[in-house]
Amino acid sequence: MNKQILTFFISCLASVLMMQTAYGNTVVPRVHAKPVADSASNRNAVEKIINTVIKASSTFDVDAVTDLYTPNAVVADEEPPFSWNGPTAGVQWITTVEKTCKDFKLKNFKAKIRDISVYLQTEESIYVVVPVDYTGEIKGDRFDEEGAFTFIFRLVNGHWLIKSQVWVARKGM
């Protein structure tokens, strides 16, 4: 068996060497080139998605987030059931946020994004920490919750999509 594996490996190596000899060491360009790490255009695209998600969380606009998550996305938040999975994770999460706001009779619910505190990027992944303040009014009293979202984006078919999104309230830090 080991002799068969070794023979197969040697024949594959020989094929590669013959192709290099016949065609030279020409590098074939990729049809879909990977983005340059930490490029301004990638950062702008990701920030646009983040702004859309945060705004949708306070306006309950599920349509805005429909196509922003990977097929295996995970969203985690402090509201039960605490996590949502799959390409509709964002929709499920916003639906839960809306239900929670209705249950608590939270009015004038607004989100304000503060300056991004962490932005790290490779060719295929982006890690972003986004401080956010949520405000509103419950029975005439001010509601205020500060915290941060941690987003991880993956490049899927040339588009940045949310792989994971986790909310941590300041009180939890």
C-alpha positions as a Markdown table, in Angstrom:
| # | Residue | x | y | z |
|---|---|---|---|---|
| 1 | Met | 0.0 | 0.0 | 0.0 |
| 2 | Asn | 2.8 | 2.5 | 0.9 |
| 3 | Lys | 4.5 | 1.7 | -2.4 |
| 4 | Gln | 1.2 | 2.5 | -4.3 |
| 5 | Ile | 1.0 | 5.9 | -2.5 |
| 6 | Leu | 4.6 | 6.7 | -3.2 |
| 7 | Thr | 4.2 | 5.7 | -6.9 |
| 8 | Phe | 1.1 | 8.0 | -7.1 |
| 9 | Phe | 2.9 | 10.9 | -5.5 |
| 10 | Ile | 5.9 | 10.5 | -7.8 |
| 11 | Ser | 3.7 | 10.4 | -10.9 |
| 12 | Cys | 1.8 | 13.6 | -9.7 |
| 13 | Leu | 5.1 | 15.3 | -9.1 |
| 14 | Ala | 6.4 | 14.2 | -12.5 |
| 15 | Ser | 3.2 | 15.6 | -14.2 |
| 16 | Val | 3.6 | 19.0 | -12.5 |
| 17 | Leu | 7.3 | 19.1 | -13.5 |
| 18 | Met | 6.4 | 18.2 | -17.1 |
| 19 | Met | 3.7 | 20.9 | -17.3 |
| 20 | Gln | 6.2 | 23.5 | -15.9 |
| 21 | Thr | 8.7 | 22.4 | -18.6 |
| 22 | Ala | 6.2 | 22.5 | -21.4 |
| 23 | Tyr | 4.4 | 25.7 | -20.3 |
| 24 | Gly | 7.1 | 27.5 | -18.4 |
| 25 | Asn | 6.6 | 28.9 | -14.9 |
| 26 | Thr | 3.8 | 31.2 | -16.1 |
| 27 | Val | 1.4 | 32.2 | -13.4 |
| 28 | Val | -2.2 | 32.2 | -14.6 |
| 29 | Pro | -4.0 | 35.3 | -13.3 |
| 30 | Arg | -7.0 | 34.7 | -11.0 |
| 31 | Val | -10.4 | 35.7 | -12.3 |
| 32 | His | -11.5 | 36.8 | -8.9 |
| 33 | Ala | -8.5 | 38.4 | -7.2 |
| 34 | Lys | -8.6 | 38.6 | -3.5 |
| 35 | Pro | -8.9 | 42.1 | -2.0 |
| 36 | Val | -5.8 | 43.8 | -0.6 |
| 37 | Ala | -5.7 | 43.4 | 3.1 |
| 38 | Asp | -7.0 | 46.5 | 4.9 |
| 39 | Ser | -7.9 | 48.4 | 1.8 |
| 40 | Ala | -10.1 | 51.5 | 2.1 |
| 41 | Ser | -12.7 | 50.0 | -0.2 |
| 42 | Asn | -13.1 | 46.9 | 1.9 |
| 43 | Arg | -13.3 | 49.0 | 5.1 |
| 44 | Asn | -16.0 | 51.2 | 3.5 |
| 45 | Ala | -18.0 | 48.2 | 2.4 |
| 46 | Val | -17.8 | 46.6 | 5.9 |
| 47 | Glu | -18.7 | 49.9 | 7.6 |
| 48 | Lys | -21.7 | 50.3 | 5.3 |
| 49 | Ile | -22.9 | 46.8 | 6.4 |
| 50 | Ile | -22.3 | 47.6 | 10.0 |
| 51 | Asn | -24.3 | 50.9 | 9.7 |
| 52 | Thr | -27.1 | 49.0 | 8.0 |
| 53 | Val | -27.3 | 46.4 | 10.8 |
| 54 | Ile | -27.1 | 48.8 | 13.7 |
| 55 | Lys | -29.7 | 51.1 | 12.1 |
| 56 | Ala | -32.0 | 48.1 | 11.3 |
| 57 | Ser | -31.7 | 47.0 | 15.0 |
| 58 | Ser | -33.4 | 50.2 | 16.1 |
| 59 | Thr | -35.9 | 50.5 | 13.3 |
| 60 | Phe | -36.7 | 46.8 | 13.2 |
| 61 | Asp | -36.0 | 46.7 | 9.4 |
| 62 | Val | -35.6 | 43.0 | 8.8 |
| 63 | Asp | -35.5 | 43.5 | 5.0 |
| 64 | Ala | -32.3 | 45.6 | 5.4 |
| 65 | Val | -30.3 | 42.6 | 6.8 |
| 66 | Thr | -31.7 | 39.8 | 4.7 |
| 67 | Asp | -28.6 | 39.2 | 2.6 |
| 68 | Leu | -25.9 | 40.3 | 4.9 |
| 69 | Tyr | -25.0 | 37.0 | 6.7 |
| 70 | Thr | -23.1 | 33.9 | 5.7 |
| 71 | Pro | -24.9 | 30.5 | 5.4 |
| 72 | Asn | -23.4 | 29.5 | 8.8 |
| 73 | Ala | -23.6 | 32.8 | 10.6 |
| 74 | Val | -24.0 | 33.1 | 14.3 |
| 75 | Val | -25.5 | 36.2 | 16.1 |
| 76 | Ala | -25.4 | 36.4 | 19.9 |
| 77 | Asp | -27.1 | 38.9 | 22.2 |
| 78 | Glu | -28.4 | 39.1 | 25.8 |
| 79 | Glu | -32.0 | 38.5 | 24.8 |
| 80 | Pro | -33.3 | 34.9 | 24.8 |
| 81 | Pro | -32.7 | 32.6 | 23.1 |
| 82 | Phe | -29.3 | 34.3 | 23.1 |
| 83 | Ser | -28.1 | 33.1 | 19.7 |
| 84 | Trp | -29.4 | 32.7 | 16.2 |
| 85 | Asn | -27.9 | 30.7 | 13.4 |
| 86 | Gly | -27.7 | 30.5 | 9.6 |
| 87 | Pro | -28.3 | 33.0 | 6.8 |
| 88 | Thr | -31.4 | 34.4 | 8.5 |
| 89 | Ala | -29.6 | 34.9 | 11.9 |
| 90 | Gly | -29.8 | 38.7 | 11.5 |
| 91 | Val | -33.5 | 38.6 | 10.6 |
| 92 | Gln | -34.2 | 36.4 | 13.6 |
| 93 | Trp | -32.2 | 38.7 | 15.9 |
| 94 | Ile | -33.9 | 41.9 | 14.8 |
| 95 | Thr | -37.3 | 40.2 | 15.2 |
| 96 | Thr | -36.3 | 39.3 | 18.8 |
| 97 | Val | -35.1 | 42.9 | 19.5 |
| 98 | Glu | -38.4 | 44.3 | 18.2 |
| 99 | Lys | -40.4 | 41.8 | 20.4 |
| 100 | Thr | -38.3 | 42.7 | 23.4 |
| 101 | Cys | -38.8 | 46.5 | 22.8 |
| 102 | Lys | -42.6 | 45.9 | 22.5 |
| 103 | Asp | -42.7 | 43.7 | 25.7 |
| 104 | Phe | -40.9 | 46.5 | 27.7 |
| 105 | Lys | -42.9 | 49.2 | 26.0 |
| 106 | Leu | -39.6 | 50.8 | 24.9 |
| 107 | Lys | -40.2 | 54.0 | 22.9 |
| 108 | Asn | -37.9 | 56.2 | 20.8 |
| 109 | Phe | -35.4 | 53.3 | 20.6 |
| 110 | Lys | -32.3 | 54.6 | 18.8 |
| 111 | Ala | -28.8 | 53.4 | 18.2 |
| 112 | Lys | -25.7 | 55.6 | 17.9 |
| 113 | Ile | -22.4 | 54.1 | 16.6 |
| 114 | Arg | -19.3 | 55.5 | 18.2 |
| 115 | Asp | -15.8 | 55.4 | 16.7 |
| 116 | Ile | -14.7 | 51.9 | 15.7 |
| 117 | Ser | -12.2 | 50.8 | 18.3 |
| 118 | Val | -10.7 | 47.7 | 16.6 |
| 119 | Tyr | -10.4 | 46.9 | 12.9 |
| 120 | Leu | -8.2 | 43.9 | 11.8 |
| 121 | Gln | -8.2 | 42.4 | 8.3 |
| 122 | Thr | -6.7 | 39.6 | 6.3 |
| 123 | Glu | -7.4 | 38.8 | 2.7 |
| 124 | Glu | -10.5 | 36.7 | 3.6 |
| 125 | Ser | -11.6 | 37.9 | 7.1 |
| 126 | Ile | -12.3 | 41.1 | 9.0 |
| 127 | Tyr | -12.6 | 41.5 | 12.7 |
| 128 | Val | -14.3 | 44.7 | 13.9 |
| 129 | Val | -15.3 | 46.0 | 17.4 |
| 130 | Val | -18.0 | 48.7 | 17.2 |
| 131 | Pro | -19.0 | 50.6 | 20.3 |
| 132 | Val | -22.7 | 51.4 | 20.3 |
| 133 | Asp | -25.1 | 53.4 | 22.5 |
| 134 | Tyr | -28.8 | 52.4 | 22.6 |
| 135 | Thr | -31.2 | 54.9 | 24.1 |
| 136 | Gly | -34.9 | 55.1 | 24.5 |
| 137 | Glu | -37.7 | 55.6 | 27.0 |
| 138 | Ile | -39.5 | 53.1 | 29.2 |
| 139 | Lys | -42.6 | 54.5 | 31.0 |
| 140 | Gly | -41.1 | 58.0 | 31.0 |
| 141 | Asp | -37.7 | 56.9 | 32.3 |
| 142 | Arg | -34.6 | 57.1 | 30.2 |
| 143 | Phe | -33.2 | 53.9 | 28.8 |
| 144 | Asp | -29.5 | 53.8 | 28.0 |
| 145 | Glu | -27.3 | 50.8 | 27.3 |
| 146 | Glu | -23.7 | 51.1 | 26.1 |
| 147 | Gly | -21.8 | 48.2 | 24.7 |
| 148 | Ala | -20.1 | 46.9 | 21.7 |
| 149 | Phe | -20.7 | 44.6 | 18.8 |
| 150 | Thr | -17.9 | 42.3 | 17.7 |
| 151 | Phe | -18.3 | 41.5 | 14.0 |
| 152 | Ile | -16.4 | 38.9 | 12.0 |
| 153 | Phe | -16.8 | 39.2 | 8.2 |
| 154 | Arg | -15.9 | 36.6 | 5.6 |
| 155 | Leu | -15.4 | 37.1 | 1.9 |
| 156 | Val | -18.0 | 35.0 | 0.2 |
| 157 | Asn | -18.2 | 35.1 | -3.6 |
| 158 | Gly | -16.5 | 38.5 | -3.7 |
| 159 | His | -18.8 | 40.0 | -1.1 |
| 160 | Trp | -18.2 | 40.7 | 2.6 |
| 161 | Leu | -20.8 | 38.9 | 4.8 |
| 162 | Ile | -21.2 | 38.7 | 8.5 |
| 163 | Lys | -19.9 | 35.4 | 9.9 |
| 164 | Ser | -20.5 | 36.3 | 13.5 |
| 165 | Gln | -22.0 | 39.2 | 15.4 |
| 166 | Val | -21.8 | 39.4 | 19.2 |
| 167 | Trp | -23.2 | 42.1 | 21.5 |
| 168 | Val | -21.7 | 42.7 | 24.9 |
| 169 | Ala | -23.2 | 45.4 | 27.1 |
| 170 | Arg | -20.8 | 47.5 | 29.1 |
| 171 | Lys | -22.3 | 46.2 | 32.3 |
| 172 | Gly | -21.1 | 42.7 | 31.1 |
| 173 | Met | -17.5 | 43.8 | 30.7 |
